[in-house]
Amino acid sequence: MGISFWQIGVVLVLVLLLFGRGRISHMMGDLAKGIKSFKKGMNENDTPSDDITKTIDASADEKSESVSKEKETASS
């Protein structure tokens, strides 16, 4: 009682008639670009974490230096 080969074939023929070969290939190209963009975004998401860590470390170093300077001036 499932979907037979002929039913799938009829649906594919109807889709081809409705959209045309050029439009279907254009839609598939857009789908591929979207997938590539998504994968690229996922890969780019991994690398900035190193930059964020460096920024946080640099910020902490700056804060500790300023606190040390304030302690020196307060003790003088």
N, C-alpha and C positions, 0 to 999 in steps of 0.2 A: 504494500500500500504506500510505499515511499515515492519519492520523486524518481521518475524513470529518465532514461537517456533522451527519449524523444521530447519530454516536457522541457528539459534543460535546453535542448536544441531549439525548440520553438521560442523559448524566452530569449535566447541569444540572437536569433534571427530578428525578432521584434525589436530588440535593443539596437541592433545594427541598422535596421530600417528607420527607427525613430531618430537616432543621433547621427548616423553616418560614420564612415570609417575615419575621416579626418578628425571629427570632434572626439571620438572615443580615444584615438591616439593622443590627442591634446590633453584630455583628462588624465590619461595614464601618465603622461609626462609630468603634469602638475602634481600628481600623487607621488611620483618618484622624487621630485624636487622637495616636496614636503617632508618625506621620510629622511632624505639626506640632510635637510635643514634641522630636523629634530635630532638626528644622531650627532650632528655637529654641535648643536646646543648642549647636548648631554655631555659631550667630550669637553667643551669649553667650561662647563660648570665645575669640572674636576680641577683644572689648573688655577683658577682664581683663589682657591682655598689656600694655596701656598702664598700668594700675594697678600691675602688677608692676614695670615699668620705673621708674615714679615712686618706688615703695617702695625699689628698689635704689639709685636715685640719692640719695634722702634718707638712706638708711643709709650710703652712701659719704661723703656730706657730713658727717654726724655723726661718723663715724670720723676723717675728716681734721681736723675741728675739735678733737676730743679729742686727737689726736696732736700738733697744733700747740700746744695748751695744755700738754701734757706736756713738749714741747721747751722752751717758754718757762720753765716751772717748773724744769726740769733745768738750764738755762743760767743761771738766777738764783742 
